[in-house]
């Protein structure tokens, strides 16, 4: 069973990630897929591989944009 986390921010050599229980933890940037940015959803597979979940990232971004838009109206 894989696990998904969101890149919250970068601090030094670490990406600070948040899981769905809102727990924060660090992953070394060197272990992350190339091109990862804040807000990307990362899937951590059982075998330890990490990849960017583009579909989930897009869904989260659209949801956040709609929320922002509703707050500014």
C-alpha positions in Angstrom: 0.0 0.0 0.0 1.5 3.3 -1.0 1.4 6.6 0.9 0.8 10.1 -0.4 2.3 13.3 1.0 2.4 16.9 -0.1 5.5 19.0 -0.3 4.9 21.9 2.1 8.2 23.7 1.9 12.0 23.2 1.5 14.4 23.8 4.3 18.1 23.3 3.5 18.6 19.8 2.1 15.1 18.7 3.2 11.6 18.8 1.8 9.1 19.2 4.6 6.1 17.0 3.8 2.6 16.7 5.2 0.6 13.5 5.2 -3.2 13.3 5.2 -3.2 13.3 9.1 -1.4 16.7 8.9 1.8 15.2 10.4 5.0 16.8 9.1 8.2 15.0 8.4 11.3 15.6 6.3 12.6 13.8 3.1 16.0 14.5 1.8 15.7 16.5 -1.5 18.2 14.2 -3.1 15.7 11.3 -2.7 12.8 13.2 -4.4 12.0 13.0 -8.1 13.6 15.6 -10.3 11.6 18.8 -10.7 9.6 18.5 -7.5 8.1 21.7 -6.2 6.1 23.0 -3.2 2.5 21.7 -3.5 3.4 18.6 -5.4 1.8 15.4 -4.2 4.4 12.7 -3.8 3.5 9.0 -3.8 5.7 6.8 -1.7 5.5 3.2 -2.9 6.0 0.1 -0.8 9.4 -0.5 -2.5 10.6 3.0 -1.4 10.3 4.6 -4.8 8.9 8.1 -5.0 7.1 9.8 -7.8 5.1 12.9 -8.4 1.3 12.2 -8.6 0.5 14.8 -11.3 -3.2 14.0 -11.3 -3.6 14.4 -7.6 -1.4 17.5 -7.6 -3.7 19.1 -10.3 -6.8 18.2 -8.3 -5.4 19.8 -5.2 -4.3 22.9 -7.0 -7.8 23.3 -8.7 -9.5 22.9 -5.3 -7.2 25.4 -3.7 -7.8 27.9 -6.5 -11.6 27.6 -6.2 -11.3 28.1 -2.5 -9.1 31.2 -3.0 -11.5 32.6 -5.6 -14.5 32.2 -3.3 -12.7 34.0 -0.5 -11.9 37.0 -2.7 -15.4 37.5 -4.1 
